[in-house]
Amino acid sequence: MEKVDDITIILGKERDSNTYIIGDAIIDPGSGQHMDYVIDSIKEAGISMDDINKIVNTHCHFDHMGADKYLQDTYGYDIYMHPEDIKSVEQKDADATVAASFGMEVPDLDIKAVNEDDVINNYKVIHTPGHTRGGICLFDEKNLISGDTLFSGGNFGRIDLPTGDRTDMKKSILKLSKLEVVQLFPGHGPYAIAAVAEQISLSVMIASRL
């Protein structure tokens, strides 16, 4: 567990996404297969589970949102996701949510919609389809929580999964490149606090070849 600015960082175990806490929101709590690790890390950061009241999913993939069911049932958290990805959950699409690759079923969730330009704890929501049709990023004019749209080192999310799209990914990466991002917090792998503009520029270059 680490902290940068107002972001508490819990690096993902195995296939799980990274998890971030900003204020009363938990971003991408993972698959639920390492729930004790996530909860223990939150408590080690001096945050009570009662200090959190919402989950924000950057997209609908199980490695990011499989834990939502436990957290909603146990703590009563509201869940937020882009409407395009809510569809995949409500349709119980085990392929579009990649629940099938975990040998799991899509859980029953009560999800609220979050849309482009909505603001969550001073972070603006940016719709970035490409990895999934309802992918989002969160930006506070300095820090970008990028889900599986952008990774550090110039990498970006897969486009070959259901609802992924090559053209959408190119557009989303170009859209993010126009922001003045200082620090990057991706859905998987290390976060970046230096040379971030250069890393995003590399993503643009690589994506242009798709």
ZAPA-189871 format. One line per 5 residues: number of its first residue (from 1); for each residue x, y, z of N, C-alpha, C. Coordinates in steps of 0.05 Angstrom, whole numbers. Atoms other than C-alpha are relative to their C-alpha. Layout:
BEGIN
NUM> X/Y/Z/X/Y/Z/X/Y/Z; ...
// end
This chain:
BEGIN
1> 17/-24/0/0/0/0/18/25/0; -15/-25/2/27/68/-20/-20/23/-4; 17/-23/4/0/139/-26/15/22/-15; -10/-22/15/12/194/-76/-22/21/-1; 20/-21/-2/-24/260/-66/-24/-11/16
6> 24/10/-14/-96/241/-48/-8/-28/-8; 6/27/11/-92/172/-80/14/-21/17; -10/24/-13/-83/110/-37/2/-22/-21; -5/19/21/-53/56/-82/3/-28/11; -2/29/-7/-63/-19/-74/6/-15/-25
11> -8/14/25/-25/-56/-128/-14/-27/-1; 15/25/3/-63/-115/-156/16/-25/3; -12/26/-2/-46/-187/-140/-8/-17/-23; 5/19/21/-40/-238/-195/-16/14/-23; 15/-12/23/-94/-221/-248/-16/24/8
16> 17/-22/-9/-129/-169/-205/11/27/-9; -8/-28/6/-129/-96/-223/12/14/24; -7/-18/-21/-96/-42/-183/-26/12/11; 22/-13/-14/-143/-11/-132/9/27/10; -7/-27/-10/-144/63/-115/-23/10/18
21> 20/-13/-17/-179/101/-59/4/30/-3; 0/-29/0/-196/174/-69/-24/10/17; 22/-8/-17/-236/204/-12/-17/-23/9; 19/21/-8/-298/162/-1/-6/-20/-22; 4/18/23/-291/124/-66/23/-20/-3
26> -20/21/7/-256/58/-82/-3/-5/-30; -1/3/29/-235/52/-154/10/-28/-7; -8/27/10/-234/-19/-184/11/-18/23; -8/16/-22/-233/-64/-123/10/-28/-7; -11/26/8/-210/-125/-163/-21/-21/-4
31> 17/22/7/-239/-193/-176/-15/-11/25; 11/11/-25/-255/-209/-103/15/-25/9; -15/24/-7/-206/-267/-103/22/6/21; -20/-8/-20/-159/-227/-59/-12/22/18; 15/-20/-15/-211/-190/-17/13/7/26
36> -13/-6/-26/-174/-198/49/24/18/-4; -23/-17/6/-112/-167/18/-8/29/-5; 10/-27/6/-151/-107/-8/-10/13/26; 11/-12/-24/-188/-96/57/21/6/21; -22/-4/-19/-126/-105/100/17/24/-9
41> -16/-23/10/-89/-55/55/-14/27/5; 16/-24/-6/-145/-4/63/3/8/29; -3/-5/-28/-142/-11/138/28/9/8; -28/-8/-6/-66/-6/139/5/29/-8; -2/-28/9/-75/61/103/-14/19/19
46> 13/-17/-19/-114/85/163/-29/7/-9; 27/-6/10/-180/83/125/-19/-22/10; 21/19/-8/-242/51/155/-17/-7/-24; 18/7/22/-287/12/109/-26/17/1; 23/-18/-2/-342/58/136/6/28/-11
51> -7/-26/12/-304/118/108/-6/0/-30; 5/3/29/-319/91/38/-30/-4/-4; 29/4/5/-389/95/8/-6/-6/-29; 5/5/28/-380/84/-66/23/-15/-14; -19/14/18/-345/40/-118/-3/13/-27
56> 0/-9/27/-326/68/-185/16/-20/-17; -14/19/17/-308/18/-239/8/14/-26; -9/-12/25/-266/42/-297/-11/-15/-24; 14/15/21/-298/-14/-338/-11/-26/13; 16/22/-11/-338/-78/-331/15/-27/2
61> -15/26/0/-282/-131/-333/2/-10/29; 3/13/-26/-285/-181/-276/25/5/18; -24/-5/-17/-213/-168/-253/0/27/13; 4/-27/-11/-236/-97/-237/-25/2/18; 25/-4/-14/-307/-107/-212/-12/-26/13
66> 10/24/-12/-315/-179/-188/-5/3/30; 3/-4/-29/-307/-154/-116/-24/18/7; 23/-19/-5/-366/-105/-124/-22/-14/16; 23/14/-13/-417/-157/-102/5/-3/30; -6/3/-29/-383/-172/-35/-1/27/14
71> -2/-27/-13/-371/-98/-20/-28/13/1; 27/-12/0/-442/-77/-39/-17/-15/21; 16/16/-18/-474/-134/1/9/5/29; -11/-2/-28/-428/-125/62/-1/28/11; -2/-28/-10/-421/-49/66/-21/19/-12
76> 21/-17/11/-478/-22/24/10/21/-19; -11/-20/18/-433/15/-24/-16/4/-25; 10/-5/27/-462/48/-86/21/-7/-20; -18/8/22/-432/24/-151/-5/18/-24; 2/-17/23/-418/69/-210/16/-11/-23
81> -13/11/24/-401/49/-281/-13/15/-24; 11/-13/24/-411/78/-351/-23/-17/-11; 24/14/10/-479/60/-382/6/-22/-20; -6/20/20/-447/23/-440/11/-26/12; -10/24/-13/-413/-25/-392/-20/-11/20
86> 22/11/-16/-473/-30/-346/-16/-20/-16; 15/18/18/-507/-63/-406/12/-28/1; -13/27/0/-455/-120/-406/-6/-15/26; 6/12/-26/-467/-132/-331/-29/-8/1; 28/6/-2/-542/-129/-336/-8/-23/-18
91> 6/21/19/-542/-176/-396/13/-26/9; -14/23/-11/-500/-225/-354/19/-12/-21; -18/8/21/-450/-227/-411/27/-8/12; -24/11/-13/-395/-272/-383/25/4/-17; -23/-5/18/-351/-259/-444/8/29/0
96> -6/-29/0/-357/-183/-447/11/10/26; -11/-8/-26/-343/-179/-373/24/-17/8; -22/20/-4/-289/-234/-378/-4/-16/26; 6/17/-23/-323/-268/-319/6/-30/-7; -4/27/9/-319/-332/-360/29/-9/3
101> -28/8/-2/-243/-331/-360/9/-4/29; -5/5/-28/-245/-331/-284/-16/-24/10; 17/22/-8/-294/-389/-284/-23/9/18; 21/-12/-17/-346/-343/-253/-24/10/-16; 24/-12/13/-416/-317/-268/0/30/6
106> 2/-29/-5/-433/-244/-274/-19/5/24; 17/-3/-24/-460/-221/-206/-23/18/-5; 23/-19/0/-526/-186/-193/9/24/15; -9/-25/-12/-508/-114/-179/-20/22/-4; 16/-24/3/-546/-50/-167/20/23/-8
111> -21/-18/10/-506/-1/-210/-13/27/-9; 8/-27/9/-513/74/-221/18/8/-23; -15/-9/24/-492/108/-285/18/23/7; -18/-23/-1/-432/154/-289/8/6/-29; -3/-8/28/-422/194/-353/23/20/-4
116> -20/-20/7/-372/239/-389/-6/26/14; 1/-26/-14/-358/303/-349/-13/0/27; 8/2/-28/-389/278/-285/25/3/17; -23/-5/-18/-344/294/-225/-4/-17/25; -1/17/-24/-326/245/-170/24/8/17
121> -22/-8/-18/-286/273/-112/21/17/-14; -18/-18/15/-256/328/-156/13/-12/-24; -10/13/24/-240/279/-211/-21/-1/-22; 19/0/22/-274/289/-278/0/-27/-14; 3/25/15/-300/228/-314/5/5/-30
126> -5/-2/29/-273/218/-385/-7/-27/-12; 8/25/14/-306/166/-430/22/-7/-20; -22/9/17/-250/126/-463/-5/-28/-10; 4/26/11/-278/68/-503/24/-10/-15; -22/12/15/-231/20/-537/7/-27/12
131> -3/25/-14/-215/-33/-485/-27/-13/4; 28/7/0/-289/-37/-471/-16/24/-10; 15/-23/12/-345/6/-500/-7/21/21; 7/-19/-21/-358/38/-432/24/7/18; -23/-7/-16/-287/49/-407/1/29/8
136> -3/-28/-9/-274/112/-366/28/3/12; -23/-8/-16/-214/149/-337/-10/22/18; 6/-21/-19/-214/198/-279/24/19/1; -21/-19/2/-174/263/-282/-6/24/18; 3/-24/-18/-163/320/-231/18/23/-8
141> -17/-21/12/-121/365/-277/30/-5/7; -27/8/-6/-58/329/-251/3/-30/-2; -2/29/-2/-70/256/-237/-21/-13/-18; 19/15/17/-101/208/-287/-1/-29/10; 5/28/-6/-131/143/-263/-12/-12/-25
146> 5/6/28/-132/108/-329/-12/-28/-6; 11/27/6/-162/38/-320/18/-16/-19; -16/15/20/-141/-7/-378/1/15/-26; -4/-15/25/-139/49/-429/29/6/-4; -29/-5/1/-68/71/-414/15/-13/22
151> -18/10/-20/-12/36/-378/26/17/-1; -26/-14/0/56/64/-358/18/-13/-21; -19/11/19/113/56/-407/-9/1/-29; 9/-2/28/72/72/-469/-19/-22/-9; 18/22/7/28/11/-466/-29/8/4
156> 28/-6/-3/-48/8/-470/-15/-27/-1; 16/24/-4/-105/-41/-461/-5/-15/-26; 7/17/22/-124/-99/-506/-25/10/-14; 24/-8/16/-174/-86/-562/-14/-24/-12; 10/24/14/-188/-158/-581/-21/-15/17
161> 21/12/-17/-239/-173/-525/-27/10/-8; 26/-10/7/-314/-166/-533/-5/29/8; 6/-29/-1/-335/-93/-542/25/17/-2; -25/-15/6/-262/-73/-553/-1/9/-28; 1/-11/27/-250/-31/-614/26/16/-6
166> -25/-13/8/-186/-9/-650/-3/30/-4; 3/-29/6/-212/57/-676/-7/16/25; 7/-14/-25/-243/76/-609/25/3/18; -24/-2/-17/-177/61/-573/19/22/-10; -17/-21/12/-138/105/-621/-11/27/8
171> 12/-26/-6/-187/162/-609/2/6/30; -1/-4/-29/-187/152/-533/28/8/8; -28/-7/-8/-111/153/-528/7/28/-10; -5/-27/10/-107/215/-572/-14/21/18; 15/-17/-18/-160/247/-527/15/5/26
176> -14/-2/-25/-120/233/-465/27/14/-3; -26/-13/5/-56/258/-497/-2/31/0; 4/-29/0/-86/328/-499/-3/11/28; 1/-8/-28/-91/330/-423/28/5/10; -26/-5/-13/-35/357/-380/3/-19/23
181> -2/21/-21/-24/292/-342/28/1/12; -26/-1/-14/31/295/-290/7/-28/12; -4/27/-13/21/227/-256/-22/-19/-11; 18/20/12/-10/164/-285/-3/-24/18; 7/23/-18/-46/110/-245/-17/-20/-16
186> 14/18/18/-64/52/-291/-14/-23/15; 15/23/-11/-108/-9/-281/18/-24/8; -19/22/-6/-48/-57/-280/28/11/-2; -28/-7/2/26/-52/-269/7/25/16; -10/-23/-16/68/5/-240/-14/26/-8
191> 10/-27/6/43/76/-235/25/17/-8; -21/-17/10/84/133/-265/-3/28/11; 1/-27/-11/102/199/-232/22/18/-13; -20/-16/14/157/222/-280/-2/-7/-30; -1/3/29/162/231/-356/-26/-12/-11
196> 26/11/7/88/216/-362/-9/9/-28; 8/-10/27/76/261/-423/14/-16/-22; -15/15/20/131/223/-460/-12/-28/-3; 12/27/1/99/156/-442/-27/0/-15; 26/-2/15/31/179/-467/5/5/-29
201> -7/-5/29/63/205/-531/8/-26/-13; -8/26/11/93/136/-541/-25/-17/-5; 26/14/4/23/106/-532/-14/9/-25; 12/-11/24/-3/152/-586/13/-11/-25; -15/10/23/52/131/-633/-5/-29/-6
206> 5/29/3/42/57/-621/-29/-5/-9; 28/4/7/-34/62/-625/-5/8/-29; 4/-9/28/-28/98/-692/6/-21/-20; -8/22/18/0/34/-721/-20/-23/1; 20/21/-2/-60/-8/-701/-15/-4/-26
// end
